Amino acid sequence: MSKNLKTYLLLAIVLLIWGIIGFKVVSAISKEPEVPMVEARPTMLPRSIVKKDTFKLVADYRDPFLGTLPKSKKNPVKRTVQKKPVAKRNIIYSGLVSQTESGNTMFFVSIDGQQHIMSKSQEIDGVKLLKGNDKIITVRYDGRSETILLQ
């Protein structure tokens, strides 16, 4: 083979390789829109309901380290506590007297028919006066608060 023939043959092979590389680069850059393939949708078959297999471990064997059997657990008996109905007390707010110098306010309160003079935070016969003004007072007895209007 002559020297020119080898050169031309190698030139043709190099051009072929560069042509293939160029074709791949150009085809990657300019993508043609692909035709979407229509997929056949599978028909929905209802799944059969399989009931789960349930089990419970019974671990009432002897403890290998202590050598004792486990103690059986007793369910505590729940007792229903019936609340006693709290009788509403007859409390009447009659008025108030306030001293201008000391700012001390005294309230006239009738508890179950007996009239008392009370100040704030004072407790008489289990009735505690929490707060008050010239129109209403708030008292607490037997764990509940009650607001009483002036009569």
Residue pairs with C-beta under 8 A, 6 or more apart in sequence:
59 70
60 69
60 70
61 69
62 68
62 69
63 69
63 70
86 142
86 143
86 144
89 111
89 112
89 127
89 141
90 110
90 111
90 112
90 113
91 109
91 110
91 111
91 112
91 127
91 139
91 141
91 146
91 148
92 109
92 110
92 148
92 151
93 107
93 108
93 109
93 132
93 136
93 137
93 148
93 149
93 150
93 151
94 108
94 109
94 110
94 115
94 150
94 151
95 107
95 108
95 150
96 105
96 106
96 107
96 108
96 132
96 134
97 105
97 106
97 108
98 104
98 105
98 106
99 105
104 119
105 119
105 120
105 132
106 117
106 118
106 119
107 117
107 118
107 119
107 129
107 132
107 137
108 115
108 116
108 117
109 115
109 116
109 117
109 118
109 124
109 127
109 129
109 137
109 139
110 116
111 124
111 125
111 127
112 125
114 125
116 124
116 125
118 124
118 129
119 129
120 129
120 130
120 131
120 132
121 128
121 129
121 130
122 128
122 129
123 129
126 141
126 142
127 139
127 140
127 141
128 139
128 140
128 141
129 137
129 138
129 139
130 138
130 139
130 140
130 145
131 137
131 138
132 138
134 150
135 149
135 150
136 147
136 148
136 149
136 150
137 147
137 148
138 145
138 146
138 147
138 148
139 145
139 146
139 148
140 146
